[in-house]
Every structure is written in C-alpha cells, then in structure tokens.
Amino acid sequence: MKVLITGATGLIGSEIVAVCHQRNLEVNFLTTRKYKLIQKENLKGFYWNPATAKIDLECFQGVSAIINLAGADISKRWTKSYKKQILSSRLDSLRTLYGALKKVGTGEIKSFVSASAIGIYPNSLTSLYDEDEIKVDDSFLGEVVEAWEKEVDLFTEFGFSVAKIRIGLVMSSNGGALPEMSKPIKYGLGAAFGSGEQWQSWIHISDLAHIFIFVVENELQGIYNGVGPNPVTNSKLVREIAKVLDRPLILPNIPKFMMKALLGEMSYVLFASQRVSSKKIEEEGFIFTYRNICLALQEIYQLRPEEESIEPPYSQEYTSLK
C-alpha cells in the first residue's frame, strides 16, 4: 500500500510516516517547501501550494489512500488576518486535492482520511460527547471545524471511503501543547488554568498515528474521535505532569483574564472544556496502548531513541484545534 500524506512534516504527520514505515507502507507526501522534497525508496516528496491550487499530479501515482493533515498552526495569536489563514489553509488544501482528483481520477484510491478536531464540540463541564453530537461550539474554533468537515464531505462523491478524525490534545515531547505546559512546571511556576475543572480529552501521539492507519487499512467511514479513553481535568493533567517531572505545584490557578490579556482570543483554547468519548473507534476494534494519562506521561518523558521523521518534528504544518 502507498499512502499520500499532506502535513507529513508536522508533529502528527511525522509520527504517521514512522508508523507507515514500521508497517512497510510507502509514503508520498505533499509539502509547500521545496527544500523538503525528499526522494527515497519508500518516501517521496511532491510540491504543492494550496493557496494557488498548484499541485504536482504525480503525487497520486500508485496511491491507494490519502491522509490529510494540512492546516495553519492555531497556537499563534489570532489576529483578524491570521484567523482567515487558519480557515483558508484548511479549506484550500482540501479544494486543491479535490480539484486534482477530478483531473486525474481516483484510480486505486480506496480511503480518504482527514484530520478534524474536537473543538467542534460545545464547551461543557458536564457533557460527554460522542460522534453523533450535532451541536457546534459557539466559537471561532467551532466555526472552523464545521466548515472544515463540510469540505471533507464533498469527497464522498468519489466513491472511496471518507473518514474524519476529530483530534484532541496530543501528548508528545516533540511538540504541541505538552512541552509548553511543562516549561513553567519544570521551573516551579506551573498552575492550572481558571477553575482547572475544564476537561482535557487527550491522546498519546503514537495512539493517534495508529488510529489514522487503522482507519485507512480498514477503510472506515464517518467521524471518529481521536482521543484516549480517559479524559482528565486540567487540574489533574497539571498535577500528573508535575508528578512525573518531580516538581512541586505551589502557585494558585492562573485566572482567565490574565491569559486573555497575554494571548487575546486564542486563550479560549486553554479554558474550553470538551469531554469526548473514544468508544466508537474502540468498537471497531482499535486497541489503545496508552489508556491513562499517568502511563502516557511516564512513557513520553523516558529517554528513548528518536523515531523516524522527515525532519525534526517541532516544525509543524498541523496543530489540532482543541
């Protein structure tokens, strides 16, 4: 099997590439940066520019599955112009792929899997969300994910299986939220945000990568939550990080107004609460390696060899919309 991946040089994409190679799957990847165009036996890069709908159509040759992870990082300050970029980068990527498939045909393609995000679920301290939830969070993130998923749905007309993985808080030492959360804790300055009661639906990056490949190989369709089985509160998460790093927590919780002053509207992601179920993907037969946050953090902070990646995975082309 050969898989075409967009956003393959990002945090999640790098892990998926590593899993593909562990399973002897060939990878083609699309990148907007020409200096990343690698050509190896099982890893080949192709140039594209979704902003101008430019794409090297050779990228589809021999491909039987497509994984779409492309989208601008949400961890930058949400200026008016950058908010447009967050949305357009996701929609333009999908539209470029869609237009290209219209030209070349679907050939051997059997599965299309796109990243999405749990940011679509309404902010709630009490609800437990599964994939049948129809309400959308009344926020910028909710609007983005709703538009993102509608664009993915257009691919169903091609006749191959189409799936969306709603990604939660990704746990990795190589990038994403965890290193940023860990920094102040390492220096004794860690604290929960707000009340600390908001739910964090997290997933170890290895489990997330394996979910994508599981969905591809089984040609699953529809929406699946890319979260682990046991969400935790923000207070619990901060305590467990401090515990594994052997650092005390002595500061009071950080108030919402302070983070809003520092980060602006983007601070919403720190306080939004989404408790999300992983039951559907488990019922399909997926088995999580990291079912609780304690074991996940212990594994992440062990010294271990770096896994294969296209380049250092702190260079991200995709960050989940939690």
Residue, then its C-alpha position, 0 to 999 in steps of 0.5 A: m500500500k502507498v499512502l499520500i500524506t499532506g502535513a507529513t512534516g508536522l508533529i502528527g504527520s511525522e509520527i504517521v510516516a514512522v508508523c507507515h514505515q514500521r508497517n512497510l507502507e510507502v509514503n508520498f507526501l505533499t509539502t509547500r517547501k521545496y527544500k523538503l522534497i525528499q526522494k527515497e525508496n519508500l518516501k517521496g516528496f511532491y510540491w504543492n501550494p494550496a493557496t494557488a491550487k498548484i499541485d504536482l499530479e504525480c503525487f497520486q501515482g500508485v496511491s491507494a489512500i490519502i491522509n490529510l493533515a494540512g492546516a495553519d498552526i492555531s497556537k499563534r495569536w489570532t489576529k483578524s488576518y491570521k484567523k482567515q489563514i487558519l480557515s483558508s489553509r484548511l479549506d484550500s488544501l482540501r479544494t486543491l486535492y479535490g480539484a486534482l482528483k477530478k483531473v486525474g481520477t481516483g484510480e486505486i484510491k480506496s480511503f480518504v482520511s482527514a484530520s478534524a478536531i474536537g473543538i467542534y464540540p460545545n464547551s461543557l463541564t458536564s457533557l460527554y460527547d460522542e460522534d453523533e453530537i450535532k451541536v457546534d461550539d459557539s466559537f471561532l474554533g467551532e466555526v472552523v471545524e464545521a466548515w472544515e468537515k463540510e469540505v471533507d464531505l464533498f469527497t464522498e462523491f468519489g466513491f472511496s471511503v471518507a473518514k474524519i478524525r476529530i483530534g484532541l490534545v496530543m501528548s508528545s515531547n516533540g511538540g504541541a501543547l505538552p512541552e509548553m505546559s511543562k516549561p513553567i512546571k519544570y521551573g516551579l511556576g506551573a498552575a492550572f488554568g481558571s477553575g482547572e475543572q475544564w476537561q482535557s480529552w487527550i491522546h498519546i501521539s503514537d495512539l493517534a498515528h495508529i488510529f489514522i492507519f487503522v482507519v485507512e487499512n480498514e477503510l472506515q467511514g464517518i467521524y471518529n474521535g481521536v482521543g484516549p479513553n480517559p479524559v482528565t481535568n486540567s487540574k489533574l493533567v497539571r498535577e500528573i505532569a508535575k508528578v512525573l517531572d518531580r516538581p512541586l505545584i505551589l502557585p494558585n490557578i492562573p485566572k482567565f483574564m490574565m491569559k486573555a490579556l497575554l494571548g487575546e482570543m486564542s486563550y479560549v483554547l486553554f479554558a474550553s472544556q470538551r469531554v469526548s468519548s473514544k468508544k466508537i473507534e474502540e468498537e471497531g476494534f482499535i486497541f489503545t496502548y496508552r489508556n491513562i494519562c499517568l502511563a502516557l506521561q511516564e512513557i513520553y518523558q523516558l529517554r528513548p531513541e528518536e523515531e523516524s521523521i522527515e525532519p525534526p518534528y517541532s516544525q509543524e504544518y498541523t496543530s489540532l484545534k482543541 
